[in-house]
């Protein structure tokens, strides 16, 4: 909450104590700053600025103020509170210039998420975007995967502007699916239900943070172990690999299975050991994970490095007057960059 004061012009009568201008935060609807509570209780009259939306004026149960001159005159006789969206409105400005303090609410962190929800609702509502209105959970699957990988690329490139943008694109997918779910006629839920379930999960899995607990969590490793134990109980899992997403990329899947079975003390010699390509790949990924590495990240890094060398060779060939699309094996070898 922020309060600002304006000194009245010299010689002008002072306003009655308790007179103030309260600036509403539009994203929070009819919610007013906490500091306004005492002012409202002591006010002889409460007005809602004419510029406020009619629904907000109705919720506040406040009258439309009289003309500016009359409003200021009334404020000299008794405490008046004017609720507004902007200090620059005619009535608010007059009271402020006459000496009324201005109480401004401070938006909580995450308030702009309300804008994102509102935009998503408008896109899906009648009169919104035809393409958005046609989408379903299934039709959006490809975009969810694409946006997740674009975010991953921004992280790997340490590209801060791209990271900010791609986080927004992933958030869009969450908002989109939640909005579609809210329209379901059988088991509807909305974005608030999604957020509530997330909060419950985070609080429940961090008893050492949010509740009195004897759990000993001294570092990230012990927290990870405790998280898995709580999840096992919470979801009533009967297998060490319950909950592993089988649709994830194959290398990441092999690594996750190796991690879970490793915690269950499955011997390494029981991992696939055949000569088939899939078995060899699985074993390599599984052993890498059990040794503490991340085979998905390692393979991705190798692939990106290889892609960089391919582009470098093509650029070198192009600079030599060759067509990169028609290089022979000898041309590739001649222009292939050395190891970094």
C-alpha positions, 0 to 999 in steps of 0.5 A: 500500500502506498499513500501520497499527500498533497498540500492544499493551496494556501488559504483554502479551507482544509478537508475533513480528517479521514477524507481520502482518494482510494485507488483500486487495482483493476486486476483485483476487481472490487478488492481495495487496499487494506489501508482503505478499511479504516477510512471507509469505516470512518467516512460519512460518504463513500463515492465510486468514481464515474469512470469505474465499471458499473459492475465494480460500482455495484459491488462496492455499493458506492454512490456516483459523486456529485459535481467536482465543486460540490464534492470538495465542499462536502469533503470540507464538512465531513470525511469523504472517500472516493474510490477510483481507478486513476488519480488523474480523474476529474473528481480524484484530482480535485480532492487530491489538489485540495489536500486529500491523501491518495491511498494506492494498492500494490498488486501482489506478485503474479497479478499479471497472470489474471490478465493472461487468464482473461485474454485466454477466456476472451479468445475462447468465448463467442466473438473471440478467435475462431482458431482458438475456439476450435482447439481441443486437448488432443489438437494442442498436443503438438504445440505443448511438445514444441513449446517445451522443446523451444523452452529447453533450447532457450535454456541451453542457449542461455538466451534470456529474452527467448527464455522469457518468451518461451516460458510465456508460450508454455504458460499459454498451453497451461491456460489453454488446456485449463480453459478447455477443461472448464468447458467440459460438461462431465468433469469440468475444472478451471485454472484456479483448480489447477493452481489449488492442486499445485499448491496442495501438492507443493505444501504437502511434499515440503512438510519441513518448510510449511509445517512442523516436521521431524523430517531431516532435510539438510540438502537437495539430495535428501529433499529429492529422496523425501519427495519421492517417498511422499509421492509414493504414499500420496499416490498409493503406488504399487510399483517402483516405476509407477508414474514414469511417463512412457511417452517421453523421449526414449533416452530420457525414458530409459534414464528415468527407468534406470533411476527408479529401479536403481532406488529400488535396488534392482541389480545392474546386471538385470538391465537389458544386455542384448545385442539389438540396437534398442537394448544397447541404447537402453543399457548405455542410457541406463548405466549413464544415469546410474553413474550420476549423468544425464544421458538425455542432456549428454546426447543433446549436447553432442547432437548440438555440437555435431549440428554446429560442425555441419553448419561450419563445414557448409559455410566453409564450402560456400566460402570456397565457391561450392554448393553445400547441397552438392558436396561430395564425401571428399568435400565434406572431409576437406571442409570439416572443422577440427574438434573444438 
